[in-house]
Amino acid sequence: MARLWLCAGGAGLFLALLVLHSRLSGSRVLKEFAFQISWRTEEVLYRLDVGWPKHSEYFTGATFCVAVDSLNGLVYVAQRGDNIQKVLVFTEDGYFLRGWNDTVDTPHGMFAVSTPNEESIWITDVGSERMEGGWNIDVRDTLIGVSSCTTPTRTGNQTCNPGSFGHTVKKYNSFGDLVQVLGTPGKRGTGLNPLQFDNPAEVYVEDTGDIYIVDGDGGLNNRLIKLSPDFAMLWLHGENGSGPAQLSIPHSVTVDSSGRVWVADRGNKRIQVFDKDTGEWLGAWNNCFTEEGPSSVRFTPDGKYLVVAQLNLSRLLVVAAPPVGDIGRCSVRSSIQLADQVLPHLLDVSAETGAIYVAEIGAKQVQRYVPLDRSSTPLGR
């Protein structure tokens, strides 16, 4: 029996040393083996809700983004394709309510503002795509089998018409009426006065009305912009590169309850963090994203976790949120491995239920994951 315990202890020590060595060495094999060991120790925090939505046949295009209006229990989905409704509206229970299509060319990201004073939907419209052999390729996203150009003359290697509404960030009411347009419709650019975009990836709006935009998903710009409720420029980070506060394909943005702005700096395989009031750079996480950069970031309602999508790995990570005043290192607490080629692009989290809604451009659907522990009290997005 003593020999048995000695062998078990020796095996445990060997594995621990192997993990430590993998962190310190450049061996890809050892790193992958250590990754698999640590992955088995994670918690299971969510389960797939196979009954959501009630009728999935309403997904008729490539589903690029999703936004939750938690106050009214609504889920908005934006999809790409020809002759389809670009925006679909469901209840959080999964029932389809309505769809709309006007003034939406090529949706990329979206955000739902749901406060007692305002209900609105913001959509980033990239508007410019390439047709290659009849397939639509988003500038920095993955191959998807739909044609989303407004009036293509033929398929083949050509640039398509960006339409009348591309390269903009647009505000709608809950029934699809256009309220506000930021940017120069149909024209890409780098200007700040007037404000121009090139493939704006996502927008996040605080309850105060302050607006955060990541621009863009490939193209001329690599910018994080903060605007006031009346669209005045408050601060900007716009230098392309890999250094602190520099960006390469900023793809998603969110804000935590401690006043920190979190940006999925996808091209640099990291998340960068900024002070929301001053724009000061606070730090970065890159240790969780050695295989692929993050494509989407959202906090759970209790603020304990940051949920991260990795597009080409078809994986979701649930990462521990750091305490106030300390960015620290990325620490994965749970993961959800999706099937190959599902391709989770952008996600949102319900502030009421804590459910994660994932827009999957490969599977052409939105799926919902519900938390196993409902005991925590939601604190906000």
C-alpha positions in Angstrom: 0.0 0.0 0.0 2.9 2.4 0.8 4.3 1.7 -2.6 1.0 2.5 -4.2 0.8 5.9 -2.5 4.4 6.5 -3.4 3.7 5.9 -7.1 0.6 8.1 -7.0 2.5 10.9 -5.3 5.3 10.6 -7.8 2.9 10.8 -10.7 1.3 13.9 -9.3 4.6 15.5 -8.8 5.6 14.7 -12.3 2.5 16.3 -13.8 3.0 19.4 -11.6 6.6 19.8 -12.8 5.5 19.2 -16.4 3.0 22.0 -16.2 5.5 24.3 -14.6 8.1 23.4 -17.2 5.7 24.1 -20.0 5.0 27.6 -18.7 8.7 28.3 -18.7 9.8 26.7 -21.9 8.8 27.2 -25.5 7.8 23.6 -26.2 4.5 23.6 -28.1 3.9 19.9 -27.3 4.3 20.5 -23.6 2.2 23.6 -23.6 -0.7 21.7 -25.3 -0.4 18.9 -22.8 -0.4 21.2 -19.9 -3.3 23.1 -21.4 -5.3 19.9 -21.5 -4.5 19.0 -17.9 -5.6 22.4 -16.6 -8.8 22.4 -18.7 -10.0 19.3 -16.9 -10.0 21.1 -13.6 -12.4 23.8 -14.7 -15.9 24.3 -13.3 -19.0 23.7 -15.4 -20.9 27.0 -15.1 -23.3 26.9 -18.0 -25.5 24.5 -20.0 -26.9 24.8 -23.5 -30.6 25.6 -23.6 -31.6 23.3 -26.5 -35.1 24.7 -26.6 -34.1 28.3 -27.5 -35.4 29.7 -29.7 -38.7 28.0 -30.2 -38.5 28.1 -34.0 -35.0 28.3 -35.4 -36.2 28.6 -39.0 -36.3 32.4 -38.7 -32.5 32.3 -39.0 -32.1 32.5 -42.7 -28.7 34.2 -43.0 -25.3 34.3 -41.3 -26.0 35.5 -37.7 -23.2 38.0 -36.9 -24.4 39.6 -33.7 -26.9 39.6 -30.8 -28.0 42.1 -28.2 -30.2 41.6 -25.1 -32.7 44.2 -23.9 -32.9 42.8 -20.3 -35.4 45.4 -19.1 -38.1 44.2 -21.6 -36.9 40.6 -22.0 -36.1 40.9 -25.7 -33.2 39.5 -27.8 -32.2 41.2 -31.1 -30.3 39.2 -33.7 -28.7 40.7 -36.8 -28.0 38.5 -39.8 -26.5 38.9 -43.3 -27.9 37.6 -46.6 -29.9 38.6 -49.7 -33.7 39.3 -49.5 -34.0 38.5 -45.8 -34.9 40.4 -42.7 -31.6 41.7 -41.3 -32.8 42.2 -37.7 -34.9 39.6 -35.8 -36.5 40.2 -32.5 -37.2 37.3 -30.0 -38.3 37.2 -26.4 -35.9 35.8 -23.9 -38.3 32.8 -23.7 -37.5 32.1 -27.4 -40.7 33.3 -29.2 -40.2 35.2 -32.4 -41.9 38.7 -32.4 -40.9 40.6 -35.6 -38.2 41.4 -38.0 -37.1 44.5 -40.0 -34.7 45.3 -42.8 -34.7 49.0 -43.7 -31.4 50.9 -43.8 -29.3 47.9 -42.8 -26.7 46.8 -45.3 -24.1 44.6 -43.6 -24.5 44.4 -39.9 -21.5 43.5 -37.8 -22.1 44.4 -34.1 -25.1 45.6 -32.1 -26.0 46.8 -28.7 -29.3 47.2 -26.9 -29.9 50.2 -24.6 -32.6 49.3 -22.0 -33.1 51.9 -19.3 -36.3 53.4 -17.9 -35.5 56.5 -19.9 -34.6 54.9 -23.3 -35.0 51.8 -25.4 -32.8 51.7 -28.5 -30.7 49.4 -30.7 -27.3 50.4 -32.0 -25.9 48.6 -35.1 -22.5 48.9 -36.7 -22.8 48.5 -40.4 -19.5 47.6 -42.2 -21.2 47.8 -45.6 -18.1 46.8 -47.6 -17.3 43.2 -48.5 -15.5 41.2 -51.2 -17.1 38.6 -53.5 -14.8 35.7 -54.2 -16.2 32.9 -56.3 -19.7 33.6 -55.0 -18.7 33.5 -51.4 -18.9 36.5 -49.1 -15.7 37.3 -47.1 -15.9 39.8 -44.3 -12.6 41.6 -44.2 -11.3 40.0 -41.0 -13.8 37.3 -40.3 -14.2 33.8 -41.5 -15.5 32.5 -44.8 -19.3 32.3 -44.8 -21.6 30.9 -47.5 -23.9 33.9 -48.2 -23.9 36.8 -50.6 -24.5 40.0 -48.8 -23.6 42.7 -51.3 -26.5 45.0 -52.1 -26.3 45.0 -56.0 -23.5 42.8 -57.2 -23.1 42.7 -61.0 -21.5 39.3 -61.0 -19.6 36.9 -58.7 -15.9 36.7 -58.8 -12.9 38.5 -57.4 -14.2 42.1 -57.2 -15.2 44.8 -54.7 -18.9 45.1 -54.1 -21.0 48.3 -53.7 -20.9 49.2 -50.0 -24.5 50.4 -50.3 -26.0 53.6 -49.0 -25.6 52.8 -45.3 -22.2 51.2 -44.9 -19.4 52.4 -42.6 -21.7 53.8 -40.1 -22.9 53.3 -36.5 -26.7 53.6 -36.4 -29.3 54.0 -33.7 -32.8 52.6 -34.1 -35.9 52.4 -31.9 -37.1 49.0 -30.9 -39.4 48.8 -34.0 -36.6 49.5 -36.5 -37.1 53.2 -37.2 -33.8 54.9 -37.8 -33.0 57.6 -35.2 -29.4 58.6 -35.6 -26.5 57.9 -38.0 -22.8 58.3 -37.0 -20.2 58.3 -39.8 -20.5 59.1 -43.5 -23.0 56.6 -45.0 -21.5 54.6 -47.9 -18.1 56.1 -47.6 -15.1 54.8 -45.5 -12.7 57.3 -43.9 -10.4 58.2 -41.1 -11.8 61.7 -40.3 -12.8 62.9 -36.9 -14.7 66.0 -37.9 -17.0 64.9 -39.4 -16.6 61.4 -37.9 -15.9 58.7 -40.4 -15.5 54.9 -40.0 -14.0 52.0 -41.9 -15.7 48.7 -40.9 -16.7 49.6 -37.4 -16.9 46.4 -35.4 -18.9 47.0 -32.3 -20.5 49.7 -30.1 -21.2 49.8 -26.4 -23.5 52.4 -24.7 -23.5 53.0 -21.0 -26.7 53.9 -19.1 -25.3 57.4 -18.9 -25.4 57.7 -22.7 -21.6 57.6 -23.2 -20.7 55.6 -26.3 -17.7 53.4 -27.0 -16.9 52.3 -30.6 -14.2 49.9 -31.8 -13.3 50.8 -35.4 -12.5 48.7 -37.3 -12.6 45.2 -38.4 -9.8 45.5 -40.9 -9.4 48.5 -43.2 -8.1 52.0 -42.5 -8.7 52.3 -38.8 -7.7 50.6 -35.6 -9.4 52.9 -33.1 -11.2 52.9 -29.7 -13.4 56.0 -29.5 -15.4 57.4 -26.6 -18.2 59.8 -27.4 -20.5 61.8 -25.1 -24.3 61.4 -25.3 -24.4 64.4 -27.7 -21.6 62.7 -29.8 -18.7 64.9 -28.8 -15.3 63.3 -28.8 -14.1 62.6 -25.2 -11.0 60.5 -25.9 -9.5 58.3 -28.6 -6.9 55.6 -29.0 -6.1 55.2 -32.7 -2.5 54.0 -33.3 -2.0 50.8 -35.1 0.5 48.5 -33.5 1.2 46.0 -30.7 2.4 48.3 -27.9 0.4 49.5 -24.9 -2.8 51.3 -26.1 -2.0 50.4 -29.7 -4.6 48.3 -31.5 -4.8 45.8 -34.3 -8.4 44.8 -35.4 -10.2 45.9 -32.2 -13.3 43.7 -32.5 -15.4 44.1 -29.3 -15.7 46.5 -26.3 -17.4 46.4 -22.9 -17.3 48.3 -19.6 -17.3 46.9 -16.1 -18.9 48.3 -13.0 -15.5 49.6 -11.8 -15.1 52.1 -14.6 -12.8 50.0 -16.8 -13.1 49.6 -20.6 -12.2 46.1 -21.9 -11.3 45.8 -25.6 -10.9 42.6 -27.6 -7.7 43.5 -29.4 -8.1 40.5 -31.8 -5.1 41.1 -34.1 -2.7 41.3 -31.2 -4.3 38.2 -29.4 -5.0 40.1 -26.2 -7.5 42.1 -24.2 -6.6 45.7 -23.3 -8.0 47.7 -20.4 -8.5 51.4 -20.2 -9.9 53.9 -17.6 -13.3 54.9 -18.9 -13.0 58.6 -17.7 -9.5 59.4 -18.8 -8.7 56.7 -21.4 -5.6 55.9 -19.5 -4.1 52.5 -20.4 -4.4 50.1 -17.4 -3.0 46.9 -18.7 -3.5 43.9 -20.9 -4.2 40.2 -20.9 -2.5 37.9 -23.4 -1.7 34.7 -21.6 -5.1 33.2 -22.3 -5.0 33.9 -26.1 -1.9 32.3 -27.4 -3.8 30.2 -29.9 -6.2 32.9 -31.1 -7.3 36.4 -30.1 -10.6 37.2 -28.6 -13.5 38.2 -30.8 -16.1 39.2 -28.2 -16.1 40.3 -24.5 -19.0 40.7 -22.1 -19.3 40.6 -18.3 -21.7 38.5 -16.3 -24.4 40.4 -14.3 -22.7 39.9 -11.0 -19.4 41.2 -12.4 -17.5 38.0 -11.4 -16.6 36.8 -14.9 -15.8 38.0 -18.3 -17.2 35.9 -21.1 -14.9 35.7 -24.2 -15.5 34.2 -27.6 -12.7 32.8 -29.8 -14.1 32.7 -33.3 -11.9 30.2 -35.2 -11.5 27.9 -32.2 -15.3 27.8 -31.8 -14.8 28.3 -28.1 -16.1 30.4 -25.2 -14.0 31.2 -22.2 -15.3 32.3 -18.8 -12.5 34.3 -17.2 -12.3 35.5 -13.6 -12.7 39.3 -13.4 -9.9 41.0 -11.5 -10.4 43.1 -8.4 -10.5 46.9 -8.6 -7.0 48.4 -9.0 -5.4 45.2 -10.3 -5.6 43.8 -13.8 -3.3 40.9 -13.1 -3.3 37.9 -15.4 -6.1 36.2 -17.3 -7.4 33.1 -15.3 -9.9 30.8 -17.1 -12.5 29.4 -14.7 -14.6 27.5 -17.3 -14.9 26.9 -21.1 -17.5 25.9 -23.6 -16.1 24.0 -26.6 -18.5 24.3 -29.5 -18.5 22.0 -32.6 -16.0 22.7 -35.3 -16.9 25.5 -37.7 -19.7 26.9 -35.4 -17.7 30.1 -35.3 -19.0 32.2 -32.4 -18.6 35.8 -33.6 -20.2 38.2 -31.0 -22.1 37.5 -27.8 -24.2 39.3 -25.2 -25.3 38.4 -21.6 -28.7 39.0 -20.1 -28.5 41.3 -17.1 -31.6 39.8 -15.7 -31.0 36.0 -16.2 -27.3 35.8 -16.7 -27.9 33.8 -19.9 -25.2 34.0 -22.6 -26.5 34.5 -26.2 -23.9 33.6 -28.9 -24.2 34.6 -32.6 -22.6 31.9 -34.6 -21.7 32.8 -38.2 -20.7 29.2 -39.2 -23.8 27.5 -37.8 -26.0 30.4 -38.8 -27.9 30.5 -35.5 -27.9 32.1 -32.1 -27.6 29.7 -29.1 -28.3 30.4 -25.4 -26.3 29.1 -22.5 -27.9 29.4 -19.1 -26.0 29.5 -15.8 -26.2 26.5 -13.5 -25.9 28.7 -10.4 -28.8 31.2 -10.3 -28.1 32.3 -6.7 -26.0 35.3 -7.4 -27.6 38.7 -7.7 -27.3 40.6 -11.0 -25.4 43.8 -10.7 -25.5 45.0 -14.3 -23.8 44.3 -17.6 
